[in-house]
């Protein structure tokens, strides 16, 4: 976590502040004290002077500890929306 906080997190926070996310779909799969959340969104905006239009996928794995859900794993991926890949 310290490596992420010291290197990638500031850029991720700036990107998230500059781009709008439109949630298209979210699925929650829960079994006992474990859950997986899969979210699909469109991201649009401008970041570092470049127009952004991306399809994004976020997968989170959560574990409930003492009644509180905690993220144990998170993964983001994205691909540009082009004329060939529009919804």
Beta strands, then each sheet from edge to edge (+ up, - down):
strand 1: 19-31
strand 2: 34-47
strand 3: 50-65
strand 4: 68-80
sheet 1: 1+ 2- 3+ 4-
end
